[in-house]
């Protein structure tokens, strides 16, 4: 699949999604949503939300297409789209991307100064975002503005800006970069550590070449400043394969790392176990003393030592006088090399096992390695073998990010083959593990958890799967189980589509609470097998959902009592209030 083929297919996908109605009202917003969802899947951001805003305020042009705020309120991503909608690849001048980024910077600055929220209609979701940014701005450590475009940008990043004392990174996700991610399935290729740039010379190492294994191992000592700069550049993406998230410097172990960095940096290597890294490829050069050295690593992931890496970064960030020049970090680097198509599955298992066993010094559940757990593998197998009632189409369960597009690129190597694949696995019948988790958690009666966003909801879903009742709540032993899960996805998407034109704001919260009420009140009357058979929610379900959604919206607004609705929706008390509503039941099937 060429870049132009990819672009044309993207435009078709956007038009199809628009035609289905299960999408924002404008094609540019659909484009932004697709790209943001992809960025969330590969760890570049977390739980992004579409939020369109354009206005002129105090002679400044402001523009925004979406946002994402990390759960610890320390990372903010803002998105602004430049959508062309053409079927042929075209360049976009840097002047356009920098102008769009500048308008988003202006939006951020107005929010940070507390001068915007009062000027935005409360029905617009940008109003709440402006309030959030105003409240958390002082806590933010990472701020990035992403320009999203379906054209080819010459520059993929620009010089950082300063807003009220905070550094704001500017990046471009253009069609070329998106193509590399989705068609090749290797967004990690952008994760490059160039030691000659970071440290001025190749990294000395002891190299153990692979013989009976598919990988080589290098033992090395990383400069603390090189690790800090790498985390600053890539953030949490660097830790994507790590089974733990950063626990903050208040955690006992991380507090010890911080104290060592501050008081005894020269002893850091003696006190710290170091990091384990996986890389897809490496470049080797001889060091100044004639020994082996690593010039660069590509496709890097830290699978053990995420706490160490993040602690080094945040300690320096919060205490700029911390001296990292004498800090050295022991490193075991596993270099996987090139594998063929048949080797990708083996590679994935290897990465999973390295992540698992490298972290075995404390309890790490196999469930933390989410994509590789039996539930998701079984679901993937059933999606491949289960045809829809029409006998020709199938749903595609995207267990690994980008696997749908990788499948199209590998098997759809000619126009007719690609057309056949798209007919067999329509884009509208693709769903991934985070969407599935949101649908299942909502149907199971956890709308307050689903309101936290895709990633946190998925974490809680994985925990519940491990509990004794997990297997009973979400069995996946047969095609019938799989079909009922897809039916829940169909119901969820149907309600999403209904809610969009009905309520002006907080549509995600209204959707999950409406679906949860349908499940709680009418589950016995809703025939999931029939919904699978018809590949659509019944007219009765649609009618009830439409009637209830308006009342749910009103209930959320009233019960929030001046609080931010999206935050109130995360509370158990909110769910208790909504589930107590008096609603007119209607017969459903």
N, C-alpha and C positions, 0 to 999 in steps of 0.2 A: 504494500500500500504506500503510494507516494504521499508527499505532503499535500498536494492538491486533491488527491483522492480523499485523504483524511478530512480536509476542510469541507469538501462537498458533502461527505457523510455527516459531518457535524451539523451543517446547515439543514440537512434532511431531518436529523434527529430533533433539532430545535423546532422545525415546522411541524413534525409529527406530535411533539409534546404540546405545542400550541393547539393543535387540532383536537387533542384529547381533552383539553380543558383543565387537566391536572397540573397547572403551571401558573406562574405569574402572568399578568395580563399583557406584557410586552416582550417581544423576542429578545431584546437586549437584557431584560431581567432574567429570562430563561437561560441565556448564555452565561450571565454572571453566576447564576445558581449552579449550573453544571460545573463551571470551573472551580468555584469555591468548594463544592462538594468533593471534587477530585483532590483539591489541596488538603482538605481535611482527612481524606482517606490515606494520603501518603505522609501525614504528620506535619505539613507545613503550617497548619492552623488548626483550630479546634472549634467545632460546633458553629460554623458561620451562619449568619442570617442575612437574607436579602432585605435591604432597606434602602429604597430609592429616595434621594433628596437632592434637589437642585434649587438654588435661590441666589439672589443678590442681596447681600447684607452689608451695610456700611461701605458701599462701593466695591465690595469684594465678592467675586463669584465663588460660590460653594457648590461642591458636588460630592455625592456619595452613592455607592451601589450596594454596599453590604458591610458587615462588620463581624468580628469575633473577639470575645473577651475571655481570657483564661479563667479557670475556676478560682485561682488565687488572686485574681485582679492585678497580676503583674505583667501580663502580656496583652497588647491590643493590636489587632490587625484591622485595617480599614481597606476597603476595596472600591475601586472606581473603574467602570467599564467603558471601553471605546469599541462599540460593535458596528461592523460594516455590513454584514449579512450577505456578502458577495461569494460566489462560487469559485473565484479564481484568486490565487495567492497574490497579495499586493503588499508593498512595504508601507510602514507608517513612519513618518518623520519623528525624530526625537523631540522636535518642538511640540508635537501634539501630545506625546506621552508625558513630557515634563509639565505641560500646561494642565493636563488632567490631574497629575500628581499634586501640582501646586494648589489646585482648587480643593483637593481633599485635605491638604495641609492646612489650608485656610479654615476649612470646617473644623479640624482638630483644634486649631488655635482658638477659635471662637468658643468652642466647648470648654477648653482648659481655662479660659478667662472668665467663664460663667456668664457669657453674654449672648448665648444662643438659645438655650432651652425655653426661655420665656417668650421667644419670638417664633416658635414653631407650634403649630396647632397640636393640641394634646391627642387628637385622633391619629396623628402621624407617628409611626414608631420611632422616627428620628428624634422626637421629643424626649422619649425615655432614654434613648442612647445618649443624647446631649447631657441629660442629668447624670447618667452613669459615669461618663467621661469626666465630668466636672468633679464628681465625688472621689474617683479612684486615681485621678491623674498623678497625684503626688506619689502613689505607690508603684506606678508603672516602671518596669525595668526594660521591657522590650516594646517598641512601637514600630510597626512596619506598615507602609502604605503600598498596596499592590495595584498596579495598573493592569487590567485584563483586556486583551484585544484579540480579535480574530485576524489581525494582520501581522506581518513580520516586522519586529522592531530591530533596529540596528543595535541599540544598547539595551541590555537586559537589566541593568541597574544604574543608578545615578548617585551622585554625591549626597551623603546624608544631610538632612536639614536639622536645625535646632528650633524647638518650640518650647518656650517657657523653661529653658534649661534642660530639656530632654532631647536626646538624639532620636531622630526619626529616619529610619532606613527607607529607601525608595527602590522598589523592584518592579519588573515588568514580566508578567506571564503572557507571552504572546502565543500565536498559533504554532510557531515552530517549537517552542519549549513544551507546549501542551502535547504536540504530536510525539515528541520524544518520550514523554512520560507515558502516554496512553497506548501508543502503537507498539513501543518497544517494552513497556512494562518495567522500565528501569529508571525511575526518578532518582534513585540513589546515585546514578552516574554523576550527578551534580555535586555530590559530596566528595570533594577532592581536598586532601591535605598535601600541600606543597611545602615540604620541609625546607627547601632551599629559600623559599620566600619567608616562611615563618621563623626560621632559625639561622638562615644564611649559609647552610651547608646540608648535605645529606645526613640523615639520622643514622649514626653508627648502630650496628645490630649484630647479633649472632643469628645467622640464617640456617635453618634446617630445611632443606628442600624436600618436597613431597616425593615419595618413592612408591610405597604401597597405598598411599592415600591420595585424595583429589585436592589436597591443599598443602601449602608450605607454612612453616611457622617461623616468625622472627621474634627474638627477644631483644628488647630495647629499653631505653630510659628516655621518657619524653620530657622536654622542658615544660615547666608549669605554665609559662607565658604562652607557649604554642597551644597547649590544651585550652587555656582560657580564650585565646583568640578564635580558636575553632568553634568553641561553644557559642561565642558571641556572634559568629557568622551564621551558624546553622541552627542554634537553639535546640529545642526538644527533638528535632528531626535526627540529630546525631545519636539519640538514645532510643530510636524507634524500636530496635530489636531488644532493648533492655526490658526485663520483666517488671522493673520497679519504676515508679515515677519519683521525682525529686520530693523529698519530705520536708524541705526547708531547713534552715540552720537552727531551728529550735529543737529538731530531733537530736537525741543524745549523741549519736555517732557523728552526725554532720556538725554538731557544735564542737566536737573534739577536733574534726578536720579544720574548722575555722580557727580554733584556738592555736593549733599547730602552725597554720599559715601566718598567723599574726605574731606569735611569740618565738617560734623555733622553726622557721622555714627551712633551714639547712638540715633539719632532722626529718623532714617530711617523708623521704623515701624509706627511712628506717621504720617509721611508724605506720605507713600506709601500705595496704596490699596491692595497690595499683589498679590497672584497668586491663580488661580483655577486649580486643577489637577484632572485628571481621572486616575484610576488604575484598572487593571483587578482583582487583588487579593492583599491581605495584610496579614502579620503575626503580631500577637499581643503579647505583653509581658507586665508585670507589671513594672512600673518605680520604681526607688529607694524609692520614697515617697509613694509607694503603689497604685498609680493611673494608669489609662489605658495608654498604650503606643503602638506605632507602631514600630516593629522591622525592617520591610522591606515592600516595595511596589514593585509589579511586573506589567509590562505592563503599564508604566507611560507615560502620555502625559500631557503637560501643555496647557490648552485651553484658559486661560486668564492670562496675565502676562508675555508674551514672551518678551516684551520690558524690563521689570524689570529684568528678568533672564539673558538675553543677555547683558544688561547694566552692571550688576554686574560682569559678566565674563570679558567683554572687558575693563572695568575701571581698574580692577586688572591687567589685561594683559598689558595694556599700561602705567599704573602707579603702579609698583610693591610695592611701599611703602604704598598703600592704605590698611588700617587696617579693615579687615572684622570681627574681633573677636566680636565686639559689634553690628554688623548688624543683625537684626532679620526681617524676612519677614512673614507677616500674610498669612495663607494658608487654603483654603477650599479644602478638599480632598474627592472626590467622588469615592467610592470603589464599583465597579460593581458586583464583584463576578462571579460565574460560570453561564453561560447560555447555554441552549441546542441549537441544530441546528435551531429550530424554533425561538429562541430568538435572533439570530445573527442580523436579520434585525431590530428588536426592539432596540437592543443595538446600532446599527449604527445610527438610527434616534435619540436616546437619546444623543449620543456623538455629533451629528451634532447640535442638539438644544441647548445643553449646550454651545458649541462653539459659537453659534449664540447669545444667550441671555446673556452669560457672557461678551460678547464684545459689548453690546448694548449701552454703554455709549457714543460711537461715531458711526457715520454712517458705518455700515457693511452690504454690500449687501448679499442677500441670494446666489447670484452667486459665492461668494467667497468660499462657501462650495461646491466645484465643483462636487464631485462625487454624491452628493445627489440632485442636481438640476434637475428639470423636464426633461430637454433636455436629460440628460444622462440616467435617469431612463426609459424614453420612448424608447430611442435607445436600451437599454438592453432588454426591453420587445419585441421589434420588432425583434431583433436578435434571440431571443428564439423561436419566432413563425413563422419566415420566412424561408422557405426551398429554397435551390438553385434550379436551373432549373432541376437538375438531380433527384429531389424529395427525396433524401436521406440525403444529407449533409446540414449543416447550418454553417454560420459564427458565431463566438462567440465574443461578445463585452465584453471585460474585464473592466467593469466599476470600480471595486475595485481591487486593486493590488492583484495578486495571486488567484483570484476567479476561473480561469480556472483549476488550479491544485487542488484547494479545491474541485471543482466539480468532477474531476476525482478520487480524493481520497475517497470522500464520496459515490459516486454512483458506482465507478468501483472497488467494493470490491472483485471481483473475476476476474480471467484472461479473461473469455469470455465477462463479462460486461465491463471491461476496454477496450477491443478490440472493442466492439460495440460502446462505447462512442467516442473512438478515430476516428472511421470511420465516425461517425455522425458529430463530431466537430473536424475536422483535425487540427493539430497544425498550418498548413499553412494558415488556415482560422480564426486565432485568431488575434484580434487587440485591442489595448487599447485606452484610451481617449487621451493620449498625441500624439500617432501616428495619430489618427484620426484628431486631431486638426491641426497637421502639414500638413496633406494631404488637408484638407479643406481650411486652410489659404493659402496654395500655389495655389490651384485651384482658389481661390477667388482673387488672384493677390497681395499677400503679401509675396513674397519670401524673402524680406529684413527682415521681422519679423521672418519668419520661420528659418532664418539663425542664430538667436540668440540662438537657442537650444530649446529642448522640453519644459522645464518648463516656460521660459519667453514667448515663443510662446503661450503656453496654457493659461497663464494669460491674454495675449492680446486677445486671442480667446474668453475667458469668458467675457471680457469687451465688445467686439463687439456683443456678443449674447444679451447683455442687451440693446443695442441701438435699436432705432425704426426699423431700417432696418435689425436687426439681424434675426428676425423671417422670413423675406422675403428672406434673403440670404441663411439661412440654415433651411428650414422648415423640420419638422419631425412629420407630422400629419398622415402619411400613410406609408404602406409598399413600395409604389413607391418611396417616398422620401428616405427611408432607402436604397433601392437598388441603387439609384443614388449616395449616399454617399459611399457605398461599391465600386461602379464602380470607383470613384475617388481614393480610396485606391488601387485598382487594377492597375490603370494607374501609380500612384506614385511608387508602387513597381516594375512595369515593367521598368520604367525609371531608378530606382535604379540599377536594374539588368544589364541594358544596359551600364550604366555609369562605373560600377566597372572595366571592362577590358579596357575601352576606355581612361580613364584619370588616371594619376598616383597619383594625390593629389587633395584635396579639392572636393572630390566626392559628399559630402553632399550639398555643395553650387551649384555645377553644376547641381545636380538633381533638387533642388527646382527651380532654374531659368529656367531650360528646361521645367519643368512641367508648370510653370507660363506662359511661352511663348506659350505652346500648348493651354492653356486655353484662353489666350488673343487673339491669332491669329485665332485659329481653333475651338473654342468652339461650334459654330453653326454647324460645320461639324462633330463633334465627338458625336456619338450616345451613351450616357451613358446606355440607356436601352439595347442596343445591347451588350455592354460590359458586363453588368450583365448577360444577357442571355447566353453569351458564356464563362463567367467567365474568360475572357482574353481580353487584348487589341487587337484591330484588327491589321493585318499585316501592314496596311497603317500607323497607329499611331506609330507602332514600327519603321517603316522606317524613318518617319519624326523625331522622337525623337533621333534616332541614328545619323542622319545627323546634327541636330541642336546642340546636346550635345557637339560635338567637337568645334563648333564655339562659343558656350557659354563659354566653358573652355578658349578658346583663348581670348575672350572678357573680361573675369574676370581678366585674367593675365595682359592684356594690360592696362585696365582701372585702375587697382590697382596702377600702376605707382610706383612700389617699396614698396607700403604699404603691410601689411599682407592681403592676399586675404580673409581669413575668417573674418577679421574685416571690410574690405571694403565692403564685401557682405551684411553687416548689414545696409548699408546706403541707403537712398532713392535715392541718386544720382547714386548709382550703378545700381539700378533697372531701373532708367530712361535711363541710358546708354545702358543697355542690351536690353531693350524693343524697342530701336530705331534701332537695328541691321537690316540690309537688309538680309533676309533669304528666301531661295527658298520655296515657299508654294507648298505642294503636296496634291492631293485630299485624303481626309480621310473619313472614316465612322466608 
